[in-house]
């Protein structure tokens, strides 16, 4: 008699469907937009412009990359302005 305890069938995706995803912030794009990855099944989510969580598709990855660039250049400008205003 063979007992087939098929542990390999217990894939992370199944774990997530039973216990829910375990999302961790993997990237802070802007103050409001973050990217999340599930530590079990590697599913990726992001925050959209309405503040809702949506699946991180390649298109949203592109949008986030642009947002990140804008956000960083804006931050740099603010920091530079802060330095110059403290000098004068
Ligand atoms: Zn998951």
PDB file of the backbone (N, CA, C, O) and the ligand in Angstrom, with CONECT records:
HET     ZN  A 101       1
ATOM      1  N   UNK A   1       0.841  -1.198   0.000  1.00  0.00           N
ATOM      2  CA  UNK A   1       0.000   0.000   0.000  1.00  0.00           C
ATOM      3  C   UNK A   1       0.881   1.255   0.000  1.00  0.00           C
ATOM      4  O   UNK A   1       1.764   1.437   0.839  1.00  0.00           O
ATOM      5  N   UNK A   2       0.609   2.055  -0.926  1.00  0.00           N
ATOM      6  CA  UNK A   2       1.439   3.253  -1.082  1.00  0.00           C
ATOM      7  C   UNK A   2       0.673   4.491  -0.604  1.00  0.00           C
ATOM      8  O   UNK A   2      -0.428   4.791  -1.065  1.00  0.00           O
ATOM      9  N   UNK A   3       1.302   5.190   0.331  1.00  0.00           N
ATOM     10  CA  UNK A   3       0.671   6.437   0.789  1.00  0.00           C
ATOM     11  C   UNK A   3       1.343   7.609   0.064  1.00  0.00           C
ATOM     12  O   UNK A   3       2.533   7.877   0.234  1.00  0.00           O
ATOM     13  N   UNK A   4       0.581   8.255  -0.703  1.00  0.00           N
ATOM     14  CA  UNK A   4       1.134   9.367  -1.468  1.00  0.00           C
ATOM     15  C   UNK A   4       0.838  10.693  -0.760  1.00  0.00           C
ATOM     16  O   UNK A   4      -0.201  11.326  -0.948  1.00  0.00           O
ATOM     17  N   UNK A   5       1.799  11.062   0.049  1.00  0.00           N
ATOM     18  CA  UNK A   5       1.692  12.382   0.678  1.00  0.00           C
ATOM     19  C   UNK A   5       2.362  13.385  -0.262  1.00  0.00           C
ATOM     20  O   UNK A   5       3.543  13.712  -0.141  1.00  0.00           O
ATOM     21  N   UNK A   6       1.584  13.832  -1.158  1.00  0.00           N
ATOM     22  CA  UNK A   6       2.106  14.701  -2.200  1.00  0.00           C
ATOM     23  C   UNK A   6       2.310  16.125  -1.675  1.00  0.00           C
ATOM     24  O   UNK A   6       1.452  16.999  -1.798  1.00  0.00           O
ATOM     25  N   UNK A   7       3.481  16.306  -1.089  1.00  0.00           N
ATOM     26  CA  UNK A   7       3.770  17.614  -0.503  1.00  0.00           C
ATOM     27  C   UNK A   7       4.071  18.674  -1.564  1.00  0.00           C
ATOM     28  O   UNK A   7       3.868  19.868  -1.344  1.00  0.00           O
ATOM     29  N   UNK A   8       4.554  18.217  -2.706  1.00  0.00           N
ATOM     30  CA  UNK A   8       4.887  19.162  -3.764  1.00  0.00           C
ATOM     31  C   UNK A   8       3.636  19.820  -4.340  1.00  0.00           C
ATOM     32  O   UNK A   8       3.705  20.867  -4.983  1.00  0.00           O
ATOM     33  N   UNK A   9       2.500  19.188  -4.097  1.00  0.00           N
ATOM     34  CA  UNK A   9       1.248  19.765  -4.588  1.00  0.00           C
ATOM     35  C   UNK A   9       0.843  20.974  -3.751  1.00  0.00           C
ATOM     36  O   UNK A   9       0.043  21.814  -4.163  1.00  0.00           O
ATOM     37  N   UNK A  10       1.432  21.023  -2.558  1.00  0.00           N
ATOM     38  CA  UNK A  10       1.106  22.142  -1.673  1.00  0.00           C
ATOM     39  C   UNK A  10       1.967  23.343  -2.068  1.00  0.00           C
ATOM     40  O   UNK A  10       2.875  23.749  -1.343  1.00  0.00           O
ATOM     41  N   UNK A  11       1.663  23.874  -3.198  1.00  0.00           N
ATOM     42  CA  UNK A  11       2.451  24.978  -3.750  1.00  0.00           C
ATOM     43  C   UNK A  11       2.107  26.290  -3.050  1.00  0.00           C
ATOM     44  O   UNK A  11       1.021  26.432  -2.488  1.00  0.00           O
ATOM     45  N   UNK A  12       3.014  27.228  -3.083  1.00  0.00           N
ATOM     46  CA  UNK A  12       2.771  28.513  -2.406  1.00  0.00           C
ATOM     47  C   UNK A  12       1.449  29.169  -2.794  1.00  0.00           C
ATOM     48  O   UNK A  12       0.784  29.780  -1.958  1.00  0.00           O
ATOM     49  N   UNK A  13       1.080  29.042  -4.041  1.00  0.00           N
ATOM     50  CA  UNK A  13      -0.181  29.653  -4.498  1.00  0.00           C
ATOM     51  C   UNK A  13      -1.364  29.106  -3.723  1.00  0.00           C
ATOM     52  O   UNK A  13      -2.309  29.830  -3.409  1.00  0.00           O
ATOM     53  N   UNK A  14      -1.298  27.818  -3.418  1.00  0.00           N
ATOM     54  CA  UNK A  14      -2.377  27.190  -2.668  1.00  0.00           C
ATOM     55  C   UNK A  14      -2.365  27.712  -1.228  1.00  0.00           C
ATOM     56  O   UNK A  14      -3.412  27.966  -0.631  1.00  0.00           O
ATOM     57  N   UNK A  15      -1.179  27.860  -0.700  1.00  0.00           N
ATOM     58  CA  UNK A  15      -1.028  28.419   0.648  1.00  0.00           C
ATOM     59  C   UNK A  15      -1.697  29.778   0.711  1.00  0.00           C
ATOM     60  O   UNK A  15      -2.409  30.092   1.665  1.00  0.00           O
ATOM     61  N   UNK A  16      -1.459  30.582  -0.318  1.00  0.00           N
ATOM     62  CA  UNK A  16      -2.014  31.936  -0.361  1.00  0.00           C
ATOM     63  C   UNK A  16      -3.532  31.919  -0.469  1.00  0.00           C
ATOM     64  O   UNK A  16      -4.216  32.739   0.142  1.00  0.00           O
ATOM     65  N   UNK A  17      -4.048  30.986  -1.244  1.00  0.00           N
ATOM     66  CA  UNK A  17      -5.506  30.935  -1.396  1.00  0.00           C
ATOM     67  C   UNK A  17      -6.170  30.474  -0.103  1.00  0.00           C
ATOM     68  O   UNK A  17      -7.341  30.764   0.142  1.00  0.00           O
ATOM     69  N   UNK A  18      -5.408  29.749   0.725  1.00  0.00           N
ATOM     70  CA  UNK A  18      -5.936  29.290   2.010  1.00  0.00           C
ATOM     71  C   UNK A  18      -5.755  30.340   3.110  1.00  0.00           C
ATOM     72  O   UNK A  18      -6.678  30.636   3.868  1.00  0.00           O
ATOM     73  N   UNK A  19      -4.545  30.889   3.175  1.00  0.00           N
ATOM     74  CA  UNK A  19      -4.218  31.786   4.293  1.00  0.00           C
ATOM     75  C   UNK A  19      -4.102  33.254   3.893  1.00  0.00           C
ATOM     76  O   UNK A  19      -3.959  34.134   4.742  1.00  0.00           O
ATOM     77  N   UNK A  20      -4.164  33.498   2.602  1.00  0.00           N
ATOM     78  CA  UNK A  20      -4.027  34.864   2.127  1.00  0.00           C
ATOM     79  C   UNK A  20      -2.586  35.189   1.815  1.00  0.00           C
ATOM     80  O   UNK A  20      -1.662  34.548   2.316  1.00  0.00           O
ATOM     81  N   UNK A  21      -2.411  36.187   0.986  1.00  0.00           N
ATOM     82  CA  UNK A  21      -1.058  36.580   0.595  1.00  0.00           C
ATOM     83  C   UNK A  21      -0.344  37.280   1.747  1.00  0.00           C
ATOM     84  O   UNK A  21      -0.967  37.841   2.649  1.00  0.00           O
ATOM     85  N   UNK A  22       0.965  37.227   1.685  1.00  0.00           N
ATOM     86  CA  UNK A  22       1.792  37.900   2.689  1.00  0.00           C
ATOM     87  C   UNK A  22       2.632  38.967   1.972  1.00  0.00           C
ATOM     88  O   UNK A  22       3.812  38.772   1.680  1.00  0.00           O
ATOM     89  N   UNK A  23       1.977  40.091   1.703  1.00  0.00           N
ATOM     90  CA  UNK A  23       2.636  41.118   0.919  1.00  0.00           C
ATOM     91  C   UNK A  23       3.613  41.934   1.737  1.00  0.00           C
ATOM     92  O   UNK A  23       3.338  42.330   2.870  1.00  0.00           O
ATOM     93  N   UNK A  24       4.759  42.170   1.130  1.00  0.00           N
ATOM     94  CA  UNK A  24       5.780  43.008   1.751  1.00  0.00           C
ATOM     95  C   UNK A  24       6.125  44.121   0.777  1.00  0.00           C
ATOM     96  O   UNK A  24       6.141  43.905  -0.435  1.00  0.00           O
ATOM     97  N   UNK A  25       6.398  45.300   1.293  1.00  0.00           N
ATOM     98  CA  UNK A  25       6.756  46.425   0.426  1.00  0.00           C
ATOM     99  C   UNK A  25       8.142  46.155  -0.160  1.00  0.00           C
ATOM    100  O   UNK A  25       9.119  45.985   0.569  1.00  0.00           O
ATOM    101  N   UNK A  26       8.203  46.119  -1.472  1.00  0.00           N
ATOM    102  CA  UNK A  26       9.492  45.868  -2.125  1.00  0.00           C
ATOM    103  C   UNK A  26      10.071  47.146  -2.716  1.00  0.00           C
ATOM    104  O   UNK A  26      11.279  47.248  -2.933  1.00  0.00           O
ATOM    105  N   UNK A  27       9.207  48.113  -2.971  1.00  0.00           N
ATOM    106  CA  UNK A  27       9.708  49.372  -3.512  1.00  0.00           C
ATOM    107  C   UNK A  27       8.771  50.518  -3.155  1.00  0.00           C
ATOM    108  O   UNK A  27       7.553  50.425  -3.303  1.00  0.00           O
ATOM    109  N   UNK A  28       9.377  51.597  -2.682  1.00  0.00           N
ATOM    110  CA  UNK A  28       8.608  52.802  -2.411  1.00  0.00           C
ATOM    111  C   UNK A  28       8.803  53.697  -3.634  1.00  0.00           C
ATOM    112  O   UNK A  28       9.875  54.269  -3.835  1.00  0.00           O
ATOM    113  N   UNK A  29       7.762  53.808  -4.438  1.00  0.00           N
ATOM    114  CA  UNK A  29       7.880  54.572  -5.689  1.00  0.00           C
ATOM    115  C   UNK A  29       7.753  56.062  -5.397  1.00  0.00           C
ATOM    116  O   UNK A  29       8.653  56.842  -5.709  1.00  0.00           O
ATOM    117  N   UNK A  30       6.630  56.454  -4.796  1.00  0.00           N
ATOM    118  CA  UNK A  30       6.447  57.823  -4.313  1.00  0.00           C
ATOM    119  C   UNK A  30       5.911  57.731  -2.880  1.00  0.00           C
ATOM    120  O   UNK A  30       5.887  56.651  -2.290  1.00  0.00           O
ATOM    121  N   UNK A  31       5.484  58.860  -2.330  1.00  0.00           N
ATOM    122  CA  UNK A  31       4.928  58.823  -0.975  1.00  0.00           C
ATOM    123  C   UNK A  31       3.714  57.898  -0.911  1.00  0.00           C
ATOM    124  O   UNK A  31       3.497  57.204   0.082  1.00  0.00           O
ATOM    125  N   UNK A  32       2.931  57.902  -1.984  1.00  0.00           N
ATOM    126  CA  UNK A  32       1.660  57.171  -1.972  1.00  0.00           C
ATOM    127  C   UNK A  32       1.701  55.852  -2.740  1.00  0.00           C
ATOM    128  O   UNK A  32       0.901  54.952  -2.484  1.00  0.00           O
ATOM    129  N   UNK A  33       2.621  55.745  -3.666  1.00  0.00           N
ATOM    130  CA  UNK A  33       2.674  54.539  -4.507  1.00  0.00           C
ATOM    131  C   UNK A  33       3.796  53.617  -4.053  1.00  0.00           C
ATOM    132  O   UNK A  33       4.960  54.009  -3.964  1.00  0.00           O
ATOM    133  N   UNK A  34       3.409  52.389  -3.774  1.00  0.00           N
ATOM    134  CA  UNK A  34       4.389  51.380  -3.357  1.00  0.00           C
ATOM    135  C   UNK A  34       4.197  50.129  -4.193  1.00  0.00           C
ATOM    136  O   UNK A  34       3.136  49.903  -4.775  1.00  0.00           O
ATOM    137  N   UNK A  35       5.247  49.321  -4.241  1.00  0.00           N
ATOM    138  CA  UNK A  35       5.134  48.023  -4.891  1.00  0.00           C
ATOM    139  C   UNK A  35       5.255  46.948  -3.829  1.00  0.00           C
ATOM    140  O   UNK A  35       6.109  47.024  -2.945  1.00  0.00           O
ATOM    141  N   UNK A  36       4.396  45.949  -3.921  1.00  0.00           N
ATOM    142  CA  UNK A  36       4.373  44.865  -2.935  1.00  0.00           C
ATOM    143  C   UNK A  36       4.639  43.540  -3.626  1.00  0.00           C
ATOM    144  O   UNK A  36       4.255  43.343  -4.780  1.00  0.00           O
ATOM    145  N   UNK A  37       5.292  42.641  -2.921  1.00  0.00           N
ATOM    146  CA  UNK A  37       5.487  41.283  -3.428  1.00  0.00           C
ATOM    147  C   UNK A  37       5.094  40.306  -2.340  1.00  0.00           C
ATOM    148  O   UNK A  37       5.474  40.466  -1.180  1.00  0.00           O
ATOM    149  N   UNK A  38       4.338  39.301  -2.716  1.00  0.00           N
ATOM    150  CA  UNK A  38       3.947  38.264  -1.765  1.00  0.00           C
ATOM    151  C   UNK A  38       5.152  37.364  -1.514  1.00  0.00           C
ATOM    152  O   UNK A  38       5.778  36.880  -2.457  1.00  0.00           O
ATOM    153  N   UNK A  39       5.475  37.142  -0.248  1.00  0.00           N
ATOM    154  CA  UNK A  39       6.666  36.348   0.082  1.00  0.00           C
ATOM    155  C   UNK A  39       6.463  34.865  -0.223  1.00  0.00           C
ATOM    156  O   UNK A  39       7.430  34.104  -0.242  1.00  0.00           O
ATOM    157  N   UNK A  40       5.235  34.450  -0.458  1.00  0.00           N
ATOM    158  CA  UNK A  40       4.986  33.034  -0.746  1.00  0.00           C
ATOM    159  C   UNK A  40       4.948  32.746  -2.239  1.00  0.00           C
ATOM    160  O   UNK A  40       5.667  31.870  -2.719  1.00  0.00           O
ATOM    161  N   UNK A  41       4.114  33.478  -2.978  1.00  0.00           N
ATOM    162  CA  UNK A  41       3.918  33.140  -4.395  1.00  0.00           C
ATOM    163  C   UNK A  41       4.520  34.172  -5.330  1.00  0.00           C
ATOM    164  O   UNK A  41       4.420  34.037  -6.549  1.00  0.00           O
ATOM    165  N   UNK A  42       5.152  35.215  -4.766  1.00  0.00           N
ATOM    166  CA  UNK A  42       5.834  36.249  -5.560  1.00  0.00           C
ATOM    167  C   UNK A  42       4.877  37.075  -6.426  1.00  0.00           C
ATOM    168  O   UNK A  42       5.291  37.728  -7.384  1.00  0.00           O
ATOM    169  N   UNK A  43       3.595  37.032  -6.069  1.00  0.00           N
ATOM    170  CA  UNK A  43       2.638  37.873  -6.784  1.00  0.00           C
ATOM    171  C   UNK A  43       2.942  39.334  -6.439  1.00  0.00           C
ATOM    172  O   UNK A  43       3.236  39.663  -5.290  1.00  0.00           O
ATOM    173  N   UNK A  44       2.869  40.193  -7.438  1.00  0.00           N
ATOM    174  CA  UNK A  44       3.218  41.590  -7.220  1.00  0.00           C
ATOM    175  C   UNK A  44       2.003  42.488  -7.365  1.00  0.00           C
ATOM    176  O   UNK A  44       1.182  42.331  -8.268  1.00  0.00           O
ATOM    177  N   UNK A  45       1.920  43.439  -6.438  1.00  0.00           N
ATOM    178  CA  UNK A  45       0.840  44.421  -6.469  1.00  0.00           C
ATOM    179  C   UNK A  45       1.452  45.820  -6.439  1.00  0.00           C
ATOM    180  O   UNK A  45       2.610  46.012  -6.068  1.00  0.00           O
ATOM    181  N   UNK A  46       0.637  46.777  -6.841  1.00  0.00           N
ATOM    182  CA  UNK A  46       1.050  48.163  -6.717  1.00  0.00           C
ATOM    183  C   UNK A  46      -0.162  49.019  -6.363  1.00  0.00           C
ATOM    184  O   UNK A  46      -1.305  48.581  -6.496  1.00  0.00           O
ATOM    185  N   UNK A  47       0.095  50.217  -5.920  1.00  0.00           N
ATOM    186  CA  UNK A  47      -0.995  51.138  -5.639  1.00  0.00           C
ATOM    187  C   UNK A  47      -1.234  51.960  -6.889  1.00  0.00           C
ATOM    188  O   UNK A  47      -0.282  52.465  -7.484  1.00  0.00           O
ATOM    189  N   UNK A  48      -2.479  52.103  -7.299  1.00  0.00           N
ATOM    190  CA  UNK A  48      -2.745  52.942  -8.465  1.00  0.00           C
ATOM    191  C   UNK A  48      -3.069  54.362  -8.011  1.00  0.00           C
ATOM    192  O   UNK A  48      -3.033  54.669  -6.820  1.00  0.00           O
ATOM    193  N   UNK A  49      -3.384  55.221  -8.976  1.00  0.00           N
ATOM    194  CA  UNK A  49      -3.603  56.637  -8.666  1.00  0.00           C
ATOM    195  C   UNK A  49      -4.785  56.866  -7.720  1.00  0.00           C
ATOM    196  O   UNK A  49      -4.876  57.918  -7.086  1.00  0.00           O
ATOM    197  N   UNK A  50      -5.684  55.894  -7.624  1.00  0.00           N
ATOM    198  CA  UNK A  50      -6.824  56.021  -6.714  1.00  0.00           C
ATOM    199  C   UNK A  50      -6.516  55.472  -5.317  1.00  0.00           C
ATOM    200  O   UNK A  50      -7.358  55.524  -4.420  1.00  0.00           O
ATOM    201  N   UNK A  51      -5.310  54.952  -5.149  1.00  0.00           N
ATOM    202  CA  UNK A  51      -4.914  54.399  -3.856  1.00  0.00           C
ATOM    203  C   UNK A  51      -5.366  52.969  -3.658  1.00  0.00           C
ATOM    204  O   UNK A  51      -5.275  52.437  -2.552  1.00  0.00           O
ATOM    205  N   UNK A  52      -5.857  52.336  -4.724  1.00  0.00           N
ATOM    206  CA  UNK A  52      -6.271  50.939  -4.615  1.00  0.00           C
ATOM    207  C   UNK A  52      -5.130  50.008  -5.001  1.00  0.00           C
ATOM    208  O   UNK A  52      -4.254  50.367  -5.788  1.00  0.00           O
ATOM    209  N   UNK A  53      -5.157  48.825  -4.444  1.00  0.00           N
ATOM    210  CA  UNK A  53      -4.141  47.837  -4.788  1.00  0.00           C
ATOM    211  C   UNK A  53      -4.560  47.097  -6.053  1.00  0.00           C
ATOM    212  O   UNK A  53      -5.676  46.587  -6.155  1.00  0.00           O
ATOM    213  N   UNK A  54      -3.650  47.051  -7.003  1.00  0.00           N
ATOM    214  CA  UNK A  54      -3.914  46.345  -8.255  1.00  0.00           C
ATOM    215  C   UNK A  54      -2.706  45.488  -8.600  1.00  0.00           C
ATOM    216  O   UNK A  54      -1.617  45.673  -8.057  1.00  0.00           O
ATOM    217  N   UNK A  55      -2.917  44.561  -9.499  1.00  0.00           N
ATOM    218  CA  UNK A  55      -1.830  43.675  -9.896  1.00  0.00           C
ATOM    219  C   UNK A  55      -0.767  44.465 -10.655  1.00  0.00           C
ATOM    220  O   UNK A  55      -1.083  45.300 -11.502  1.00  0.00           O
ATOM    221  N   UNK A  56       0.494  44.189 -10.338  1.00  0.00           N
ATOM    222  CA  UNK A  56       1.597  44.906 -10.973  1.00  0.00           C
ATOM    223  C   UNK A  56       1.893  44.266 -12.332  1.00  0.00           C
ATOM    224  O   UNK A  56       2.641  43.293 -12.443  1.00  0.00           O
ATOM    225  N   UNK A  57       1.279  44.849 -13.351  1.00  0.00           N
ATOM    226  CA  UNK A  57       1.502  44.368 -14.713  1.00  0.00           C
ATOM    227  C   UNK A  57       2.718  45.092 -15.293  1.00  0.00           C
ATOM    228  O   UNK A  57       3.127  46.121 -14.754  1.00  0.00           O
ATOM    229  N   UNK A  58       3.305  44.580 -16.377  1.00  0.00           N
ATOM    230  CA  UNK A  58       4.458  45.270 -16.983  1.00  0.00           C
ATOM    231  C   UNK A  58       4.158  46.740 -17.298  1.00  0.00           C
ATOM    232  O   UNK A  58       5.046  47.587 -17.210  1.00  0.00           O
ATOM    233  N   UNK A  59       2.915  47.038 -17.663  1.00  0.00           N
ATOM    234  CA  UNK A  59       2.537  48.419 -17.964  1.00  0.00           C
ATOM    235  C   UNK A  59       2.636  49.294 -16.705  1.00  0.00           C
ATOM    236  O   UNK A  59       3.122  50.423 -16.768  1.00  0.00           O
ATOM    237  N   UNK A  60       2.176  48.772 -15.574  1.00  0.00           N
ATOM    238  CA  UNK A  60       2.247  49.540 -14.331  1.00  0.00           C
ATOM    239  C   UNK A  60       3.680  49.646 -13.822  1.00  0.00           C
ATOM    240  O   UNK A  60       4.047  50.625 -13.173  1.00  0.00           O
ATOM    241  N   UNK A  61       4.488  48.625 -14.124  1.00  0.00           N
ATOM    242  CA  UNK A  61       5.906  48.678 -13.774  1.00  0.00           C
ATOM    243  C   UNK A  61       6.556  49.857 -14.485  1.00  0.00           C
ATOM    244  O   UNK A  61       7.371  50.581 -13.912  1.00  0.00           O
ATOM    245  N   UNK A  62       6.176  50.033 -15.750  1.00  0.00           N
ATOM    246  CA  UNK A  62       6.687  51.134 -16.572  1.00  0.00           C
ATOM    247  C   UNK A  62       6.242  52.466 -15.980  1.00  0.00           C
ATOM    248  O   UNK A  62       7.044  53.388 -15.831  1.00  0.00           O
ATOM    249  N   UNK A  63       4.960  52.559 -15.645  1.00  0.00           N
ATOM    250  CA  UNK A  63       4.399  53.790 -15.070  1.00  0.00           C
ATOM    251  C   UNK A  63       5.116  54.118 -13.760  1.00  0.00           C
ATOM    252  O   UNK A  63       5.475  55.270 -13.520  1.00  0.00           O
ATOM    253  N   UNK A  64       5.321  53.119 -12.926  1.00  0.00           N
ATOM    254  CA  UNK A  64       5.993  53.316 -11.634  1.00  0.00           C
ATOM    255  C   UNK A  64       7.430  53.784 -11.820  1.00  0.00           C
ATOM    256  O   UNK A  64       7.922  54.618 -11.060  1.00  0.00           O
ATOM    257  N   UNK A  65       8.104  53.242 -12.838  1.00  0.00           N
ATOM    258  CA  UNK A  65       9.486  53.651 -13.116  1.00  0.00           C
ATOM    259  C   UNK A  65       9.524  55.132 -13.470  1.00  0.00           C
ATOM    260  O   UNK A  65      10.427  55.856 -13.049  1.00  0.00           O
ATOM    261  N   UNK A  66       8.541  55.577 -14.245  1.00  0.00           N
ATOM    262  CA  UNK A  66       8.460  56.994 -14.621  1.00  0.00           C
ATOM    263  C   UNK A  66       8.125  57.834 -13.392  1.00  0.00           C
ATOM    264  O   UNK A  66       8.746  58.870 -13.155  1.00  0.00           O
ATOM    265  N   UNK A  67       7.158  57.392 -12.624  1.00  0.00           N
ATOM    266  CA  UNK A  67       6.762  58.091 -11.388  1.00  0.00           C
ATOM    267  C   UNK A  67       7.954  58.240 -10.447  1.00  0.00           C
ATOM    268  O   UNK A  67       8.173  59.296  -9.854  1.00  0.00           O
ATOM    269  N   UNK A  68       8.712  57.162 -10.330  1.00  0.00           N
ATOM    270  CA  UNK A  68       9.869  57.145  -9.442  1.00  0.00           C
ATOM    271  C   UNK A  68      10.890  58.192  -9.885  1.00  0.00           C
ATOM    272  O   UNK A  68      11.453  58.913  -9.062  1.00  0.00           O
ATOM    273  N   UNK A  69      11.118  58.263 -11.193  1.00  0.00           N
ATOM    274  CA  UNK A  69      12.083  59.217 -11.733  1.00  0.00           C
ATOM    275  C   UNK A  69      11.623  60.644 -11.438  1.00  0.00           C
ATOM    276  O   UNK A  69      12.419  61.476 -11.004  1.00  0.00           O
ATOM    277  N   UNK A  70      10.357  60.922 -11.670  1.00  0.00           N
ATOM    278  CA  UNK A  70       9.788  62.254 -11.418  1.00  0.00           C
ATOM    279  C   UNK A  70       9.909  62.593  -9.936  1.00  0.00           C
ATOM    280  O   UNK A  70      10.331  63.687  -9.561  1.00  0.00           O
ATOM    281  N   UNK A  71       9.527  61.622  -9.102  1.00  0.00           N
ATOM    282  CA  UNK A  71       9.554  61.816  -7.652  1.00  0.00           C
ATOM    283  C   UNK A  71      10.965  62.137  -7.170  1.00  0.00           C
ATOM    284  O   UNK A  71      11.155  63.050  -6.367  1.00  0.00           O
ATOM    285  N   UNK A  72      11.959  61.385  -7.660  1.00  0.00           N
ATOM    286  CA  UNK A  72      13.335  61.595  -7.219  1.00  0.00           C
ATOM    287  C   UNK A  72      13.882  62.931  -7.669  1.00  0.00           C
ATOM    288  O   UNK A  72      14.576  63.608  -6.909  1.00  0.00           O
ATOM    289  N   UNK A  73      13.573  63.325  -8.914  1.00  0.00           N
ATOM    290  CA  UNK A  73      14.088  64.605  -9.405  1.00  0.00           C
ATOM    291  C   UNK A  73      13.435  65.754  -8.648  1.00  0.00           C
ATOM    292  O   UNK A  73      14.061  66.789  -8.419  1.00  0.00           O
ATOM    293  N   UNK A  74      12.173  65.570  -8.261  1.00  0.00           N
ATOM    294  CA  UNK A  74      11.467  66.591  -7.487  1.00  0.00           C
ATOM    295  C   UNK A  74      12.084  66.714  -6.086  1.00  0.00           C
ATOM    296  O   UNK A  74      12.273  67.812  -5.564  1.00  0.00           O
ATOM    297  N   UNK A  75      12.390  65.554  -5.498  1.00  0.00           N
ATOM    298  CA  UNK A  75      13.001  65.533  -4.171  1.00  0.00           C
ATOM    299  C   UNK A  75      14.353  66.234  -4.193  1.00  0.00           C
ATOM    300  O   UNK A  75      14.687  66.993  -3.283  1.00  0.00           O
ATOM    301  N   UNK A  76      15.125  65.972  -5.241  1.00  0.00           N
ATOM    302  CA  UNK A  76      16.434  66.592  -5.384  1.00  0.00           C
ATOM    303  C   UNK A  76      16.310  68.104  -5.449  1.00  0.00           C
ATOM    304  O   UNK A  76      17.073  68.833  -4.816  1.00  0.00           O
ATOM    305  N   UNK A  77      15.323  68.571  -6.235  1.00  0.00           N
ATOM    306  CA  UNK A  77      15.112  69.999  -6.406  1.00  0.00           C
ATOM    307  C   UNK A  77      14.724  70.648  -5.063  1.00  0.00           C
ATOM    308  O   UNK A  77      15.183  71.743  -4.737  1.00  0.00           O
ATOM    309  N   UNK A  78      13.883  69.963  -4.303  1.00  0.00           N
ATOM    310  CA  UNK A  78      13.453  70.490  -2.997  1.00  0.00           C
ATOM    311  C   UNK A  78      14.650  70.581  -2.056  1.00  0.00           C
ATOM    312  O   UNK A  78      14.823  71.568  -1.342  1.00  0.00           O
ATOM    313  N   UNK A  79      15.472  69.535  -2.068  1.00  0.00           N
ATOM    314  CA  UNK A  79      16.654  69.531  -1.200  1.00  0.00           C
ATOM    315  C   UNK A  79      17.621  70.645  -1.575  1.00  0.00           C
ATOM    316  O   UNK A  79      18.186  71.314  -0.711  1.00  0.00           O
ATOM    317  N   UNK A  80      17.802  70.833  -2.891  1.00  0.00           N
ATOM    318  CA  UNK A  80      18.712  71.871  -3.353  1.00  0.00           C
ATOM    319  C   UNK A  80      18.188  73.249  -2.935  1.00  0.00           C
ATOM    320  O   UNK A  80      18.947  74.120  -2.510  1.00  0.00           O
ATOM    321  N   UNK A  81      16.856  73.421  -3.071  1.00  0.00           N
ATOM    322  CA  UNK A  81      16.226  74.686  -2.715  1.00  0.00           C
ATOM    323  C   UNK A  81      16.391  74.961  -1.217  1.00  0.00           C
ATOM    324  O   UNK A  81      16.625  76.095  -0.801  1.00  0.00           O
ATOM    325  N   UNK A  82      16.265  73.900  -0.421  1.00  0.00           N
ATOM    326  CA  UNK A  82      16.393  74.028   1.035  1.00  0.00           C
ATOM    327  C   UNK A  82      17.799  74.479   1.402  1.00  0.00           C
ATOM    328  O   UNK A  82      17.987  75.290   2.308  1.00  0.00           O
ATOM    329  N   UNK A  83      18.776  73.945   0.691  1.00  0.00           N
ATOM    330  CA  UNK A  83      20.177  74.315   0.966  1.00  0.00           C
ATOM    331  C   UNK A  83      20.405  75.781   0.600  1.00  0.00           C
ATOM    332  O   UNK A  83      20.971  76.539   1.388  1.00  0.00           O
ATOM    333  N   UNK A  84      19.965  76.179  -0.593  1.00  0.00           N
ATOM    334  CA  UNK A  84      20.202  77.554  -1.044  1.00  0.00           C
ATOM    335  C   UNK A  84      19.441  78.557  -0.195  1.00  0.00           C
ATOM    336  O   UNK A  84      19.939  79.655   0.055  1.00  0.00           O
ATOM    337  N   UNK A  85      18.237  78.201   0.255  1.00  0.00           N
ATOM    338  CA  UNK A  85      17.462  79.135   1.060  1.00  0.00           C
ATOM    339  C   UNK A  85      18.065  79.301   2.467  1.00  0.00           C
ATOM    340  O   UNK A  85      17.882  80.334   3.112  1.00  0.00           O
ATOM    341  N   UNK A  86      18.774  78.280   2.922  1.00  0.00           N
ATOM    342  CA  UNK A  86      19.403  78.406   4.243  1.00  0.00           C
ATOM    343  C   UNK A  86      20.687  79.232   4.148  1.00  0.00           C
ATOM    344  O   UNK A  86      21.141  79.822   5.128  1.00  0.00           O
ATOM    345  N   UNK A  87      21.267  79.257   2.922  1.00  0.00           N
ATOM    346  CA  UNK A  87      22.489  80.046   2.705  1.00  0.00           C
ATOM    347  C   UNK A  87      22.137  81.516   2.633  1.00  0.00           C
ATOM    348  O   UNK A  87      22.795  82.357   3.244  1.00  0.00           O
ATOM    349  N   UNK A  88      21.043  81.829   1.846  1.00  0.00           N
ATOM    350  CA  UNK A  88      20.676  83.244   1.691  1.00  0.00           C
ATOM    351  C   UNK A  88      19.711  83.708   2.774  1.00  0.00           C
ATOM    352  O   UNK A  88      19.307  84.870   2.785  1.00  0.00           O
TER     353      UNK A  88
HETATM  354 ZN    ZN A 101       0.732  35.002  -2.354  1.00  0.00          ZN
END
